[in-house]
Amino acid sequence: MHAGRILARPNRFVAEIELAGGQRVDAHVPNTGTLLSCWRPGAPVQLSQADNPRRKLRWTLERVDMGGGWVGVNTQRPNQVMAEGIAAGRISALAGYGRLRREVAFAADGGEAGRIDIALDEGSRPAALVEVKNVTLLDGPHLRFPDAKSERGRKHLALLSAAVAGGRRGVMLFALNRAEGERFAPAWDIDPAYGEALLAAAATGVELLAVRMVHGCDGITVGDAVALDLARPRI
């Protein structure tokens, strides 16, 4: 990893960074969200560097420090970290399966088709489909999702509900990618439709889990489960 600090974000997918040695570089931002609460000029960052000469940008923004520890902004990391944690038995609700597959196609009977992040089978419990969402939005004691309106997120909830209707477990796993925050909650102010869809999915039997990701010097590991607060805001 290479250290630097934020200078600017000229568009959603590019960050201007000053490296520790003073060199200024453009880095790819692998995150389609708004990065609310995890972005400000001058904030320390860490970057990875690619050797592929065909890449337009050789640098990738990995994490940002907003004063409370690293915040993971590369949305490609949580799926890998959670898959490794599940395989190692670190998430008790998802332990005991003999086979784990990534990026699995799933089609509801007579409904939409899509890809789910993780499929689990060969266990004592029903086979499970697990969708992982990267959570970085900090709002007081809450970590919230999404940080922008998410039609895709609602589609995944519908697919998980269809999986439950077909006899599988459907699990929405929120990967809390920063150290702050005491509870997970939907981002009602940003996407109330997602909050309602989440409650509806839970009513069909979709399991909701929120698990902390722990950032260390040498990588990211799975931490503890965090409480959920699904209450609608008072009007």
C-alpha positions as CSV (number, residue, x, y, z in Angstrom):
1,M,0.0,0.0,0.0
2,H,1.1,3.6,-0.7
3,A,0.3,6.5,1.5
4,G,-1.1,9.9,0.3
5,R,-3.7,12.5,0.9
6,I,-6.8,13.6,-1.0
7,L,-6.6,16.7,-3.2
8,A,-9.8,16.6,-5.2
9,R,-12.3,14.3,-6.9
10,P,-12.9,15.7,-10.4
11,N,-15.5,13.0,-11.1
12,R,-17.0,10.0,-9.5
13,F,-14.3,7.5,-10.6
14,V,-11.2,9.6,-10.3
15,A,-9.4,11.0,-7.3
16,E,-6.5,13.4,-7.4
17,I,-4.0,12.3,-4.7
18,E,-0.7,13.6,-3.4
19,L,1.6,10.8,-2.5
20,A,3.8,10.9,0.6
21,G,6.8,11.9,-1.4
22,G,5.0,14.8,-3.0
23,Q,4.1,13.3,-6.4
24,R,0.6,14.0,-7.6
25,V,-1.3,11.2,-9.3
26,D,-4.8,10.3,-10.5
27,A,-6.3,7.2,-8.8
28,H,-9.3,5.1,-9.8
29,V,-12.1,5.2,-7.3
30,P,-13.8,1.8,-7.4
31,N,-17.0,2.9,-5.8
32,T,-20.2,4.0,-7.5
33,G,-21.6,5.6,-4.4
34,T,-21.4,9.2,-3.3
35,L,-18.7,8.6,-0.5
36,L,-20.7,10.6,1.9
37,S,-18.9,10.8,5.3
38,C,-15.8,9.3,3.9
39,W,-14.3,12.0,1.7
40,R,-12.7,15.4,2.4
41,P,-9.6,17.2,0.9
42,G,-6.5,16.6,3.0
43,A,-7.7,13.2,4.4
44,P,-5.0,10.5,4.6
45,V,-5.5,7.7,2.1
46,Q,-3.9,4.4,1.0
47,L,-3.5,3.4,-2.6
48,S,-2.7,0.2,-4.4
49,Q,-0.6,0.1,-7.6
50,A,-1.2,-2.0,-10.7
51,D,1.5,-3.1,-13.1
52,N,-0.9,-3.7,-16.0
53,P,0.3,-1.4,-18.8
54,R,-3.2,-1.5,-20.4
55,R,-4.8,0.2,-17.4
56,K,-5.6,3.8,-17.9
57,L,-4.9,4.6,-14.2
58,R,-2.3,2.5,-12.4
59,W,-3.4,3.7,-9.0
60,T,-6.5,2.6,-7.1
61,L,-7.9,4.2,-4.0
62,E,-8.3,1.6,-1.3
63,R,-9.1,3.4,2.0
64,V,-9.5,6.8,3.6
65,D,-9.0,7.9,7.2
66,M,-11.6,10.4,8.4
67,G,-10.2,10.6,11.9
68,G,-11.7,7.3,13.3
69,G,-9.6,4.7,11.5
70,W,-9.6,3.4,8.0
71,V,-12.7,3.4,5.8
72,G,-12.7,0.9,3.0
73,V,-13.9,2.6,-0.2
74,N,-12.9,-0.2,-2.7
75,T,-16.2,-2.0,-3.2
76,Q,-14.4,-5.0,-4.7
77,R,-12.9,-5.9,-1.3
78,P,-15.9,-6.8,0.9
79,N,-17.0,-9.7,-1.2
80,Q,-13.6,-11.3,-1.0
81,V,-13.1,-10.6,2.7
82,M,-16.6,-11.9,3.6
83,A,-16.2,-15.0,1.5
84,E,-12.9,-15.7,3.2
85,G,-14.5,-15.1,6.6
86,I,-17.4,-17.4,5.8
87,A,-15.1,-20.2,4.6
88,A,-13.1,-19.9,7.8
89,G,-16.2,-20.1,10.0
90,R,-15.9,-16.6,11.4
91,I,-19.5,-15.7,10.7
92,S,-21.5,-18.2,12.9
93,A,-24.8,-17.6,11.1
94,L,-23.2,-18.8,7.9
95,A,-20.9,-21.5,9.2
96,G,-21.1,-25.2,8.5
97,Y,-21.3,-25.3,4.7
98,G,-19.0,-27.5,2.6
99,R,-19.0,-25.5,-0.6
100,L,-18.8,-21.7,-1.3
101,R,-19.2,-20.2,-4.8
102,R,-18.8,-16.6,-5.9
103,E,-20.9,-14.6,-8.3
104,V,-23.7,-17.1,-8.9
105,A,-26.5,-16.6,-11.4
106,F,-30.0,-17.0,-9.9
107,A,-33.4,-16.6,-11.6
108,A,-36.6,-16.4,-9.6
109,D,-39.5,-18.6,-10.9
110,G,-41.2,-16.4,-13.5
111,G,-39.3,-13.3,-12.3
112,E,-36.1,-11.4,-12.6
113,A,-32.7,-13.0,-13.0
114,G,-29.4,-11.7,-11.6
115,R,-26.2,-12.5,-9.9
116,I,-25.8,-13.1,-6.1
117,D,-22.4,-12.6,-4.5
118,I,-22.1,-15.9,-2.6
119,A,-23.8,-19.3,-2.7
120,L,-23.4,-21.8,0.1
121,D,-24.4,-25.5,0.0
122,E,-23.4,-29.0,1.2
123,G,-24.3,-28.2,4.8
124,S,-26.7,-29.3,7.4
125,R,-29.0,-26.3,6.8
126,P,-30.7,-25.3,3.6
127,A,-28.5,-23.9,0.8
128,A,-28.0,-20.2,1.1
129,L,-27.7,-17.2,-1.2
130,V,-25.8,-14.3,0.3
131,E,-25.6,-10.8,-1.1
132,V,-22.9,-8.5,0.3
133,K,-23.2,-4.7,0.5
134,N,-20.4,-2.3,1.3
135,V,-21.4,0.1,4.1
136,T,-19.4,3.3,4.7
137,L,-22.0,6.0,5.5
138,L,-21.7,7.1,9.1
139,D,-24.6,9.0,10.7
140,G,-24.0,9.5,14.4
141,P,-24.1,6.1,16.0
142,H,-25.5,4.5,12.9
143,L,-23.9,3.0,9.8
144,R,-26.3,3.3,7.0
145,F,-26.9,1.9,3.5
146,P,-27.3,3.0,0.7
147,D,-25.5,6.3,0.3
148,A,-27.4,7.0,-3.0
149,K,-30.7,5.7,-4.4
150,S,-30.2,2.0,-5.2
151,E,-32.6,0.3,-7.6
152,R,-30.0,-2.5,-7.9
153,G,-30.1,-3.0,-4.2
154,R,-33.9,-3.4,-4.2
155,K,-33.5,-6.0,-7.1
156,H,-31.2,-8.0,-4.9
157,L,-33.7,-8.0,-2.1
158,A,-36.3,-9.3,-4.4
159,L,-34.0,-12.1,-5.6
160,L,-33.3,-13.1,-2.0
161,S,-37.0,-13.2,-1.2
162,A,-37.5,-15.4,-4.2
163,A,-34.8,-17.7,-3.0
164,V,-36.6,-18.0,0.4
165,A,-39.8,-18.8,-1.4
166,G,-38.0,-21.6,-3.2
167,G,-36.7,-23.2,0.0
168,R,-33.3,-21.7,0.3
169,R,-31.9,-19.2,2.8
170,G,-31.7,-15.7,1.5
171,V,-29.2,-13.5,3.4
172,M,-28.4,-9.8,3.1
173,L,-25.0,-9.3,4.6
174,F,-24.0,-5.7,5.3
175,A,-20.2,-5.3,5.4
176,L,-19.5,-2.4,7.8
177,N,-16.3,-1.1,6.3
178,R,-15.2,1.3,9.0
179,A,-14.5,1.2,12.8
180,E,-17.0,3.8,13.9
181,G,-20.7,3.3,14.4
182,E,-22.6,1.2,16.9
183,R,-25.6,-0.1,14.8
184,F,-26.6,-0.7,11.2
185,A,-29.7,1.1,9.9
186,P,-31.2,1.8,6.4
187,A,-30.5,5.2,5.0
188,W,-34.2,6.3,5.2
189,D,-33.5,9.9,4.3
190,I,-31.6,9.0,1.1
191,D,-33.6,6.0,-0.2
192,P,-36.8,5.3,1.7
193,A,-37.8,2.9,-1.0
194,Y,-34.8,0.7,-0.1
195,G,-35.7,0.9,3.6
196,E,-39.2,-0.3,2.8
197,A,-37.9,-3.0,0.5
198,L,-35.6,-4.2,3.3
199,L,-38.4,-4.5,5.8
200,A,-40.6,-6.3,3.2
201,A,-37.7,-8.8,2.4
202,A,-37.2,-9.5,6.1
203,A,-40.9,-10.2,6.5
204,T,-40.6,-12.9,3.8
205,G,-37.8,-14.6,5.7
206,V,-34.7,-12.9,4.3
207,E,-32.0,-12.9,7.0
208,L,-30.3,-9.6,7.7
209,L,-26.7,-9.6,9.1
210,A,-24.4,-6.7,9.7
211,V,-20.7,-7.6,10.3
212,R,-17.7,-5.3,10.9
213,M,-14.7,-5.4,8.7
214,V,-11.5,-4.8,10.6
215,H,-8.7,-2.9,8.9
216,G,-5.1,-3.8,9.9
217,C,-1.7,-2.9,8.6
218,D,-1.5,-6.0,6.4
219,G,-5.1,-6.3,5.2
220,I,-8.8,-6.6,6.2
221,T,-10.4,-9.3,8.3
222,V,-14.0,-10.2,9.4
223,G,-14.9,-8.8,12.8
224,D,-18.0,-9.0,15.1
225,A,-21.6,-8.8,14.2
226,V,-23.3,-5.5,14.9
227,A,-26.9,-4.8,16.0
228,L,-29.6,-3.8,13.6
229,D,-31.9,-0.8,13.9
230,L,-34.6,-1.1,11.2
231,A,-37.1,1.3,12.7
232,R,-38.7,3.8,10.3
233,P,-38.0,7.4,11.2
234,R,-40.7,9.4,13.1
235,I,-42.4,12.0,11.0
